[in-house]
Structures are given as structure tokens and as C-alpha cells.
Amino acid sequence: MRTGFFLIMLGLILITGAPAQQSASSGSRQGSVNKLTAKQIADGWIQLFDGTTDYGWKSRGEAKWTVADGVIANEAGKAGALCTTTEFSNGELHFECAHGALGQAGIALRATAEGAVVPEKSASVFFGQSASNAGGDLKPSGRANAWTSFDLIENGNKLELRANGKSQGIFEKPAAARGRIALLTDGKDSVQFRNIRFRPAGLKTVFNGKDLTGWMSPEGNKSVFTVTKEGWLNVKNGRGDLQTIEQWGDFVLQFDVYSNGDHLNSGVFFRAEPGKFQQGYEDQIRNEWQGDDRMKPVDYGTGAVYNRQPVRKVVSNDREWVTMTLVAHGNHIGSWVNGVLVCDFTDMRLPDEENARKGARTKAGVISLQGHDPTTDLNFRNIRIVELPAAGK
């Protein structure tokens, strides 16, 4: 069992040969921060920090964290961590950090679900003022509170570090196969983060764009599933399902969906029993809200865990391609729409491994696309998934 985690410690640094970065005070108010471009959304990036709230994060330790001016920051004086509520495995993490003149801060990858996030040298990469084996061109500097851009590319036990676009080397450390992402501070100075985003790696397509190989429909299905000339999977009519033959338990799922009508109701089911209609958890698709307030979804809203938790905001529209990301592990489900975390749900019901409608189900099941009713008319494309490794492996 691998119990360690990757840890990147950020001290007061200068990346030799990298472009100068703006000050934290000027950069934090730019309107372009904490937003994904259309290309980034299409490429599978998701936001971990929305720029306005700490939704999807949980504090550990004594550090106090605040959100203001598009930045998430600690108040100097107390050490601690701020951890994602969702676990991740291989992928690419991007963030920008500005740090004061004292102390150190960092980001831990694959941290444990509970307890203090304590650096362990056997599973860490350190650099900063006190670093002695950082590699690359990392050197101490007097440039406090300057924004530096970081990219961390995880692949098993290997981690590549880039700063301001320049590689600082590839480090290999024993680490847990999956875990939380945590912002860390030793409390000696303030540290600010922004533009925190992640792109999961290793997703494989489960729809070939040519036919329905790898899929099946339960007996009595009323929906019509076809492959369009563009290579999209179209579903019309209902009630019915199109189900994968393969099953998944803990996973990352991404897909694009296009609603061909006004406020059509559909969904993607997961951890469902094969051969049974509309069973399991449902990642709802319904682009409708009350009046002009997208914070008030009609029904549960696109990206909701239907009948469990509504979205906090409807961010998608009909007659536009929408990219949805679903991360399920244990009894926790995170749902992103166009890269925005809209539903962060932990199922606290008693377990029911046969039916997620009756209790918390962690058992593997099929993925199914729903034909809700006779008005259903949706297109799906780029359906891809990766199984998350078991916790602690």
C-alpha cells in the first residue's frame, strides 16, 4: 500500500529565464482569471476554484481561508490546508500562486480523505527558500507577492513540474494512486491562489462514432438510438435507455451533449443495474431555470444528482454543445458543466448496493443514456471514461 502523496512546496522563488509576473494586487482583479476558454472546456479542463466561493473545498487545521477579488488566500498566523472534496488521480493541474516574503506554502496531490495533510519526505517534492534538491532553475528571489504560473503533470509515481511554462524536471516519488488536492500554508505569511484547474488523464472512448458496439438496450425500450452522419449518438422518444456493456464503480466520465429542443428532460445514469430501466444515480440534463435567475433550476438542473441535490446554478443552454464531467468515488459525486462545479454531493444514506434510488451505492454498474419521453431529442458525442484506482493502492 502506498500511503504518501505528491507535495509541491512553494517558497519565494524566481524561475530563471521566465517572463516577469504581475503583482498580486493588480492581477487578482483581472476579469479574465478563473474562467475557462471554449477550447479548454472542449479539451476536458474543469475549474477547481470558481473565483467567488470555496464551493468544493474543505478546510483542515487552523488556517483561515478567504475568497475575495478572484483569489483564494489564507490569513497569516495559522497553519493548515484547504482540500478539494473530490478525489483525483492522473492528470494535469494548473494554478497560479503569489506568496509573501516569509515561510512556505504548497499544493499537495493525492492527499488522504481525512485528517491533517502532513508533508512526508518519502512522497514529496520540495522547493523554495529552504529547498536543497529542487532541480531545474529554481532559485530564491526577493520578488514577494508576484504571480507565478505552475503546471503539474501526474502519471503514476512520476510528476513533471513546470513553472511559467518552463520544465523544472520530472520527479519520481511513491504516492497514493488517488486523493484530494490540498492548498497548504505554514501560516508564516499570506499566500494567494487563482486559476486552479485540472484536466483528468487516461480517459478512453466508449462510443466509436460509427455504430453502437459496446452498448445495449433493455427489453421493452421505447427510445430510438441512432448514429448520425456527423458521428453523434442521437436519442429520440422514450421511455428507454441505452446502456454500456462494461461497468464502472469509481470513475471520471466526460461527454458532450446537445439538446435539440426547449428544456428537454434527460439524463445519464451511472452505477446502474444492467437490463433495468433508468436505475442508479442520474446526472440530470435539463437546461431550464425560473425567470431570469439561473440560481433557481427548474426540477434539479443540468449536472444535478437527480432527486438528491439540485445544481447551484444552471450554466448550460439548449441548442449548444455542453461538456459535462462526472467524478464518482465512494459515496461522493462531483459534477461539472462546461468546467464549472455545479453539484458537490456526498450520499449519507444507508448503503443499498442494488439500487441507488433506495440508498448509497458504491458498487460498479453500467452507464446509460436516457430517453425520457416522446419529446426527447438529444445528441451525444465524445463519451469517454477512466476507472479511478482503488483508494490506498
Summary of the structure (lengths in Angstrom):
residues: 393
radius of gyration: 21.8
end to end distance: 5.4
largest distance: 70.3
contacts: 1383
relative contact order: 0.18
helix: 3%
strand: 45%
